[in-house]
C-alpha cells in the first residue's frame, strides 16, 4: 500500500522525488507530454511536504516559481497549500502548493 506524502519522512520524500524525476525524464524522452506534466505536478506536491508551512505568511507576496514576473498574495494557509490571489491576474481565489512560491527580494 502506498503512503501519502504527508506520512513520509524527509528521506522517503527525497527518494520519491528522485524516482519521479527519473520517470519524468523518461516520459519527456518518449514524447509523453501528459505523463510528463502529471509527474512534474507530483514532484511539486512532494517538494511542498519538505517545506514548513509556518514559513509562509498570510498577506505576504511571493513570486510564483517557474512563472517569472507572476506574484501571489497569500490570504490563508491550509496545510501545504497557500490560498490567495495572483497579482495582475484574474481576481479568483486559488490554492498553490507552497513549493511553487519563492520569497520576493
N, C-alpha and C positions, 0 to 999 in steps of 0.2 A: 504494500500500500504506500502510495506517495505521500510525503509530508507537505504541508503547506509552507510557504516561505516564512510565515510568522512563527512556525515551530522549529525552524532550522537554526543551527548555530552559525556564527560568522564563518567558521571553517566550511561548513556544509554549503552555505550561500556562495562562497567563493568558488567551491568545486562546481556547483550548479552553473554559475556564471561562465566558468571556463568551458564547460560542456556545451552550453548554449551558444557561446561564441564559435566553437568548432562546428556545430550544426549549422549555424547561420552562414559561416564561411562556405560550407559545402553547398548549402541551398543557393547561395549567390552564384557560385561557380556553375551550378547546374541550371541557372536561369529561373529558379523557382521563386518568383518575386513575392507571391503571397506568403509562402512559407518563411521566407527571409523576414518579411515585415512582422509576422507573428513572433518569431524568435527574438527579433530586436525589441519588441514590446515586453516579452518575458524577461529579457536582460534588464530593461529599465525597472521593471517591478522588483526583481530580485535585488538590484542595487539599492532600491528605496529601503529595503529592510536592513541594509548595512548602516543606514544613517539614523541619527537621533532626531525624531520629530520635534523635540523640545528646542532644537537649534533653529527652527523655522517659526517666525513670529507673525501673528495677525497684524495687519496694517502695514507691513513692510513690503517693499517691492523687490522682486527678484527677476533676473534675466532668465529666459527660457533657453535651456541648453539645446544646442543644435538648431536654434532658430534665432540667429543674431539680429539684434535690434527689436526683438519682441520681449515685452515685460509683463509680469504677472503680479497682481497685488492680492495678497492673501487676506481673506475675510476670517476664516477659521480653519482649524486643523481637525482632521478625523483620521486617527491612525497615521499611516504613512502618506495620506493624501492631503494636499493643500487645496482648499476650496476658495475660489475667488474669481477675479475677472482679469482678462487680458487688457492691458492698457492699449489704447488706439485700436481696439478690436470691437467685435460685437459685444454689446452690453449684456451678455448672458453668462450666468454663473456656470463654472465648470470646475472639475477636480483634476489636478495633475499630481502624479507621484512626485514625492519630494526629490527624487533623484534627477528630475528634469529641471530643477531650479538651481541657479547659481547666484551667489551674493553679488549685488551690483557694487561697482567700485566707486 
